Amino acid sequence: ALFYSAYVLLVRALVRDPLQFFSFLGAYVLLLGGPAVALLLHFSPAYAGPFWASFSPEVLWLLLLTGLLDNALSQFFWAQGVLLTSPTVATAGLGLTIPLSVASDLLLGHSVGP
């Protein structure tokens, strides 16, 4: 909670354009994290064989689409919410997404449990 609050306050204080911030952050993670993960997978004794060979092109596209729509867009809109309102309101909204989705499923008559 301490690191999250520090992150939120730093985003509020330092970030003026969330698109530019998350673009730079994504490029940074791709350039430094990609080779690091590739090296870890290459030297891991638990994994043998080429990593990408185990995925079909459809699975790779779905991973890319999920990463773009689920992660990148939600972070962008969260940062816009932090900049347009306040860190407290944006965090409260983020914390209410799951309870509100369960409540809407109950109201619409969809199954919530297993």
C-alpha positions in Angstrom: 0.0 0.0 0.0 2.9 2.3 0.7 4.5 1.8 -2.7 1.1 2.1 -4.5 0.4 5.4 -2.8 3.9 6.7 -3.6 3.3 5.6 -7.2 0.0 7.4 -7.4 1.3 10.6 -5.9 4.3 10.6 -8.2 2.0 10.0 -11.2 -0.1 12.9 -10.1 2.9 15.2 -9.5 5.1 14.4 -12.4 3.1 13.0 -15.3 1.4 15.6 -17.5 0.7 13.4 -20.5 -0.2 9.8 -19.6 0.1 8.6 -23.2 3.7 9.7 -23.4 4.5 8.3 -20.0 3.1 4.9 -20.6 4.6 4.8 -24.1 8.0 5.4 -22.6 7.4 3.0 -19.8 6.3 0.2 -22.3 9.4 0.8 -24.5 11.6 0.7 -21.4 10.2 -2.6 -20.2 10.3 -4.1 -23.7 13.9 -3.1 -24.3 15.2 -4.2 -20.9 12.6 -6.8 -19.8 12.4 -8.7 -23.1 16.1 -9.7 -23.2 16.1 -10.5 -19.5 13.1 -12.8 -19.8 14.6 -14.4 -23.0 17.9 -15.1 -21.1 16.1 -16.5 -18.1 14.1 -18.9 -20.3 17.1 -19.8 -22.3 19.2 -20.8 -19.3 16.3 -22.3 -17.3 16.7 -26.1 -16.7 13.0 -26.5 -16.4 12.3 -25.3 -19.9 13.6 -27.0 -23.0 12.9 -25.9 -26.6 12.2 -22.7 -28.4 9.8 -20.5 -26.4 7.7 -19.1 -29.2 7.3 -22.5 -30.9 4.8 -23.6 -28.3 2.4 -20.8 -29.3 0.2 -20.7 -32.4 -0.2 -17.4 -34.2 -3.8 -17.1 -32.9 -2.6 -17.4 -29.3 0.1 -14.7 -29.9 -2.5 -12.4 -31.4 -4.8 -13.0 -28.4 -2.0 -12.3 -26.0 -1.1 -9.1 -27.8 -4.7 -8.0 -27.9 -5.3 -8.8 -24.3 -2.2 -6.9 -23.2 -3.2 -3.9 -25.2 -6.8 -3.7 -24.3 -6.8 -5.1 -20.8 -3.6 -3.7 -19.4 -2.4 -0.7 -21.4 -5.8 0.9 -21.9 -6.9 0.4 -18.3 -3.7 1.9 -17.0 -4.1 4.9 -19.4 -7.6 5.6 -18.3 -6.6 5.2 -14.6 -3.8 7.7 -15.1 -6.3 10.1 -16.8 -8.6 9.6 -13.8 -5.8 10.5 -11.4 -4.9 13.6 -13.4 -8.5 14.8 -13.9 -9.8 14.1 -10.4 -7.6 13.1 -7.6 -5.6 10.0 -6.6 -8.1 9.1 -3.9 -11.1 9.2 -6.3 -9.2 7.2 -9.0 -8.1 4.6 -6.4 -11.6 4.3 -5.0 -13.1 3.9 -8.5 -10.5 1.2 -9.2 -11.3 -0.6 -5.9 -15.1 -0.6 -6.7 -14.8 -2.2 -10.2 -15.1 -5.8 -9.0 -17.9 -5.2 -6.4 -19.9 -3.2 -8.9 -19.5 -5.8 -11.6 -20.7 -8.5 -9.2 -23.7 -6.3 -8.3 -24.5 -5.7 -12.0 -24.3 -9.4 -12.7 -26.7 -10.1 -9.8 -29.2 -7.4 -11.1 -29.0 -8.8 -14.6 -29.6 -12.3 -13.4 -26.2 -13.7 -14.5 -24.5 -16.4 -12.4 -21.9 -15.1 -10.0 -20.5 -18.2 -8.4 -19.2 -21.5 -9.7 
